[in-house]
């Protein structure tokens, strides 16, 4: 009887291991590439997604998203901004200024950029 008990315990202990071996391991999610700066000469254009998000398209076709440190008033509605840098790069610590063409005044809220996250390439639809 003792032999049978030992055998059953051995089988019970082995089952979880064989079940783990049979299940495929989940692939770890790839972390997006992040940069703190983008070369200004490489920026082809920008797209204001909402009051907290701006996408920058580079000349190589890649798109880099900056989620602003805080939502930027007027950015979502005006969808235009300017920036100034003292170096040939636009960096996460730089400030953008919303362009608001009201009463001859051209500037609105100033808001801080955040690091740039590379977006996956868009899949072209067949048609």
C-alpha positions in Angstrom: 0.0 0.0 0.0 2.9 2.3 0.8 4.3 1.7 -2.7 1.0 2.7 -4.3 0.8 5.9 -2.2 4.3 6.9 -3.2 3.5 6.2 -6.8 0.3 8.3 -6.7 2.2 11.2 -5.0 4.9 11.0 -7.6 2.3 11.1 -10.4 0.4 14.0 -8.8 3.6 16.0 -8.4 4.6 15.4 -12.0 1.3 16.5 -13.5 1.7 20.2 -13.0 5.2 20.1 -14.6 4.0 18.2 -17.7 1.0 20.6 -18.0 3.4 23.6 -17.9 5.6 22.0 -20.5 2.7 21.3 -22.8 1.4 24.9 -22.8 3.4 27.2 -25.1 5.1 30.1 -23.3 3.5 33.5 -24.0 5.8 35.8 -26.0 6.8 38.8 -24.0 5.2 42.0 -25.3 7.8 44.1 -27.2 8.4 47.4 -25.6 8.0 50.4 -27.9 11.1 52.3 -28.9 11.4 55.6 -26.9 13.5 58.7 -27.6 13.9 61.9 -25.6 14.7 64.0 -28.7 14.0 64.1 -32.4 16.2 65.8 -34.9 14.3 68.9 -36.1 15.7 68.5 -39.7 14.1 65.0 -39.8 10.6 66.2 -38.8 8.4 66.2 -41.9 5.1 67.1 -40.2 3.0 66.8 -37.1 -0.6 65.8 -36.3 -2.4 67.0 -33.2 -4.4 63.9 -32.1 -6.1 65.5 -29.1 -5.2 68.0 -26.4 -2.7 65.6 -24.8 -1.1 63.9 -27.9 0.9 65.0 -30.9 2.3 62.6 -33.6 5.5 63.7 -35.4 6.2 62.1 -38.8 9.8 61.9 -39.8 11.2 62.0 -43.3 11.9 58.2 -43.1 8.2 57.6 -42.6 8.3 56.7 -38.9 5.8 58.3 -36.6 6.7 59.3 -33.0 4.1 60.1 -30.4 4.5 62.6 -27.6 1.9 62.4 -24.9 2.1 65.8 -23.2 2.9 66.0 -19.6 -0.5 67.5 -19.0 -3.5 68.2 -21.3 -2.9 71.4 -23.2 -5.8 73.9 -23.2 -6.8 74.9 -26.7 -4.6 72.4 -28.5 -7.4 70.0 -29.3 -9.5 72.7 -30.9 -6.9 74.9 -32.5 -4.7 71.9 -33.7 -1.7 74.2 -34.3 1.4 74.9 -32.3 4.8 76.3 -32.5 8.1 75.6 -30.8 11.6 77.1 -30.4 14.7 75.2 -29.7 18.3 76.3 -29.1 19.7 73.1 -30.5 18.7 71.2 -33.7 16.6 68.8 -31.8 13.0 68.8 -30.4 13.2 67.2 -26.9 10.9 66.0 -24.2 11.7 68.9 -22.0 10.8 71.5 -24.7 7.7 73.6 -24.6 5.1 74.0 -27.4 2.8 77.0 -27.7 -0.7 76.7 -29.1 -1.4 79.1 -32.0 -4.6 80.9 -31.4 -5.4 83.5 -34.1 -7.8 85.7 -32.0 -7.7 89.5 -31.8 -4.3 89.8 -33.4 -2.8 87.6 -30.6 -1.2 84.5 -32.1 -0.2 82.5 -29.0 -2.2 80.5 -26.6 -1.3 78.0 -23.8 2.3 76.7 -23.5 2.7 73.0 -22.7 5.5 70.6 -22.1 6.3 67.7 -24.4 7.1 64.2 -23.1 9.3 61.5 -24.5 8.6 60.3 -28.0 7.3 56.7 -28.5 7.7 55.1 -31.9 4.3 54.0 -33.3 4.1 50.7 -35.2 4.0 51.2 -39.0 0.5 51.4 -40.5 -0.6 48.4 -42.5 -1.7 49.6 -46.0 -5.2 48.4 -46.9 -5.6 46.4 -50.0 -8.0 47.7 -52.5 
